[in-house]
Amino acid sequence: GQATTEDFEIFSKVATVPNMQKFPHAHRWCQHLTALKKIFPLRDWPRSAASAGGKGKDQANLEGLLPHAEMGKVITRFPPEPSGYLHIGHAKAAMMNNHFARSYNGQLILRFDDTNPSKEKAEFEESIIADLKTLEIVPDRVTHTSDSFEQLQELMHKLIKTGKCYMDDTDAETMQKERFDGISSKRRDQPVAENLRLWDELLKGSEEGQRNCVRGKIDMQNKNKCLRDPVFYRCKTDIPHHQTGFKYKAYPTYDFACPCVDAMDGVTHALRTIEYKDRDPMYEWVLEATQLRKVHLVEFSKTQFSHTVLSKRKLAVFVDNNWVEGWNDPRFPTVQGVLRRGMTVEGLRDFVLT
């Protein structure tokens, strides 16, 4: 963007040009302003729109984005998986959900999506709560998807009983190929009684149950491949859940649990990044099949960055191999990392809400 009076005011306070190797961006900024002063020594540079009291061109317009929103009745949720520390992508989702909840005098739910015990730890839950507090976000309720495991099992039992879901022991590689090619599983039309029997085995975590999963019977010919009979339940018996231990042997997938718990928790508006757009029809199918209340879906853009990694799985490799100090390493895009690097909460808020 164009240089402003504020740029030159700050530049005048810089004693020496920062080292190019250590601070390349600051170095180039100083070189750029030095060149501008030489080329245009008498120019009056404009003040930034923000300091002039106007609305900056990059300031987000978040008004009127919630369909059917009523003052005092809006309930949003921020549903992180407790499998790593919050990064700046999560911060955007958390801040947007908090913004709408507060703007409409509603409620914000912090719900830990703890449906995969192999990746989740209580340590990550504690860090997420602490990071949200640092970001000045205080949820009205803190819940877990695991709080609703019993209700989710009841809902799935009904779906299997009414023929809307079925048990499948197809191996993962074959299932992936069949879904891609639009080929129905050989188990798709097996009797409901057999599906219910295998469902009981899945819940027990028996050897036969572990070979099976539950799939939604949606549409194997749909051009949207997300709707080609997705997996809604699977077995995990080797690792204890950090909340429930070994009580449950079968766990719902995010695609099934999220819409159900949203509806049961009273969420009115579910904010999802645009990457979920193809999965929105599945979300709506689950609500209709389970006969749960409607939840309005609101999409927003996903934050993308160059020369960094946001994947918690990839970041964990750096931490586990001691290549960095920890999740708060200042080179990391985690909330703790960028704040330790010098970013302020106000600056982060201004950035993620644009």
N, C-alpha and C positions, 0 to 999 in steps of 0.2 A: 504494500500500500504506500501512499504518499507520505513523505516525512512531515512531521508536525512540529509546532513550537515546543511541545512537551519533549520530543526527541532531543532537540538541541539543548533544552534546559537540563535534562539528565546528563547529556554528553558533556556539558560544561563542568560537571562535577566529577568527571572521570579523570583521575590523576595521570594514569598511564594506559596505553592501549593494551587490552588483555592479550595474554599469550595465545597464539594461533593454535597450538597443539592442545592446550588444556581447554580453551574457551573459543572454539572456531566461530560460533554464531555471533558472540559478542565482539570478536575481533573484526569480522566482516561488517558488522553494524557500525563500528567506530570508523572503519576505513571509508564506508559509504558516506557517512555524515561529513567526514573531513573533505571528501571530494566535492560534495554538494556546497559546502561553505566556500570553497575555492572558485567553483564555477558560477555560483549565484550569491556573491557576497552581500548584496543589498536587498535580497528578496525577503518579503514578509511571509513567513510560513504560517499556514492556517492552524488553528487549534483543533484538537480532536473533537468529534461530535459529543463524546461522553462528557468531556470537561466543560464544554460549552452549554451543557444542560439539555442537549437534544438527545434523540434516540440514535445510537450508533447504527451504522448500516448492518452490522453483524449481530445486533441484539435480537434474540429470539422473540417471535410473536407467538405466544402460547395461549392467547385468548381464543375462546370459542372452538377449541379443538376437541372437547369432550362431547360426544353426541348425547342428548337426553340427560345432561347433567343438571341436578337440582341442588341448590344451596342447602348445605347441612346433611345431604344424603349420599354424597360421593364417598366411596371406599376404594382405595387403590391398594396395591400390594407390591412389595419388592421381594422376589423369591430367589435369592442366591443359593447355589449348591455349596455346602460347607466343605469344599475340597481344595481351598486355597485362599489367599488373601485378596481383598478387594483391589481391583485395578481401576484405572480411570474410565474404562468402558462401563464397569459396574457403577461407578460414581455418577455417570450420566443418567442411568436408569433410576438409581436411588433418588437423585435430586429431582428428576422430572415427576416421579410418583409423589414425592413429598410436596413439590410445588403445587400440583393439582389438588392434593388432599387439603392443603392449607388454604389454597385460593377459594375453595368451596366450603370451608369450615367443616371438612369431612374427617375421615380417618385414614391412617396409613398402617398397613399390616406388614411387619417383617416376618416372612415365612421361609424357614429353612427347608429347601427342597431335598430332604434327606432320604432319597429312594435308592441310593447305590452305596451300600456299606463298605464296598471295597475301596472307595476314594475319600470317605468323609471322616473328619475328626472333630472332637469337641474344641480343640485348640483353634480351629478355623472359625468356629461359631463365635468364640470369645473375641477373636481379632476383628471379625466383621462388625460386631456390636460396638467395639471400641472405635473402629474407623468411622462408623456412622455418627457416633457421638462427636468425633473430631470434626466431621463435616457439618455439625450442628443439625443432624437429623435424629429426631427422637420418635420412634414409632409408637403408635397408640396400643398396639398389641404385638407380641412376639409369639409365633406359633411354629409348628413343624408339620410337614406333610405326614410324618409318622404318627401324629396325634389322630389322624383319620384313617389309619390302616384298617381298622375293623369295618368302618363304613364303606371303604373302598372295596373290601372283599365282598361285602354284601351286595354292592352295586354290580360287581363283576359276576357274582353268582346268578343274579337276575338276568344279566345280558346273555350268559351261556344258556340259561334255562329257556330263554325266549328265542334262541337261535341267532342272536346278533354277534356272538363271539364263538370261537371254537378252539380246541386244543390242537397243537401241531408239534410233531416230533421231527420235522424236516431239519436237516443240518443247516447251519448258518450260510455256508457257501451256496448250497442248492437254493435255499430260500431267497438269497440275494439275486441269483440269476433268474429264478422264476418271477420275482417281482419286477425285475427289469424287463423281462420278455412278456409280461402279462399272462403268465401261465398259473392257473389255480393249483393250490396244493392238493395232494391226494387225500388229505384229511379234511378238506373244506366242507364236505357234505356228510361227514360221519354222524351217526345218531346222537341226539342231544344227551341221551342216557350215558353214552360212552364219554362224551365231553365232560359231563358232570363227575363221572368216576375219575377221570384223569385230572380234573380240577382239584378234587380231594387229595390225589396223590401229589400234586404240585404243592399244595398247602402243607402237606406233611414233609415235603422235601425228600421223598423216597427216591430210590434209584430210577424208577420209571418216571416219577414226577420231574426229576432233574433233566430228563431227556426232552421234556415238553415245554412249551410256552403257550400263552394265550394270544390269539390274534383276533382283531376286529374283522368281521365279515362285511366289508364295505363295497369295494368295486375294483376287481383285478384288471379291468380294461380301461380304467380312468387314465386320461393323459397325464394327470397329476399323480406321479408315482407314489407320493406320500399317502395316497388313499388306497393303495393296493395292499389291503389287509395288513396293516401295521401291527407290530407286537405291542401288547398292552400289559402283559405280566410275564415274569421270568423267575427262575429259581436261583437263589444264592444261599448256600448253606455253610460255606467254609470260613466266612469272616463274620464276627459279631457286629451288629448294628450299634453305633455309639450311644443310641438312646434306648433301644429295646433289647439289646443283647441278641440271644439266639431264639427269642420268642417266635419270630416270623421266619419262614423259610422261603416265602415267595414275596416279591416286591413289584409294585406297579412301575411302569415306565413314566417318564415325564409327560408323554403325550396323553396318557390316560389320567394320571393323577392331577395334573395342573388344572384342566377345566373343571373336574369334579370338585376339587378343594376350593377353587375360586368361587364356585357357585355356593358351596356349603358354608364358606366363610362370609358370604354376603358381599363379595367384591362386586362393584358396579361397573368398573372400567379396568380392563386388563391391558396395560401398556406393554407392547412387544416390539422388538426391532424388526425391521423389514425382512430380515433373513427368515422369519417365521411365516412369511406371507403364504407360501405353499402349504403350510401346516394349519392355517386358519380354518379351512373347511373341515379338517379332522377334529379340531377343537369344537366346532359347532356340531359335528356329527355326534361326538361323545355326549354333549349336553342334551341333544335331542333324544339319543338312544336311552340315556339314563333318566330322562324326563326331569332334569334339574332346571333351575331357573336360568334365564338368559343372562349372559355377561357381555357387555359391549367391548369389542376389541378395538384398540387404538394403536396404530403403528407409528414408529418414529425411526429415524435413520440410525444406522449403526456407525459408531465412531471407528474410523480406520486410520492407522498410522504407518508411516514408512520407517524403515530401519529400527524397528522394535518388534517385540512379540507380546501379544496379549493372552495367548492360550495358557491357561493355568497348568495344563499338562506339560507343556514345553518349559514353562518357567520352573516347574517343580524339578526338572532335570538339572537345571543350574544349581538349585538349592541342595538337592540330594547328593550332588557330586562335589559340593563345597567350592564351586567355581565363583560364588558370590558370598557376601557376608550373611545373607538371609533374605527373607521376603521383603525386608525394609532396605535393601541395598539401594543407594541413590541412583543406580543405573537402571533399576527396575521400574516398570510403569505402574507399580502398585501405588495405592494411595499413600501408604507410609513412605514408599521410595521417593515419590515426586515431592512430598512435603519435606522430607529430609534434604532433598536437593535444593530447596529454597522456594518452591511454589507455596503460595498462601491459599488458605481455604477460600477466601473471597475471589482470588484469581482463578482457582479451579472451578468455582461455581460459575463465574462469568464465561469460562471456556466451554464447559459442558452444556450450558443452557443456550448456546448459540447454534 
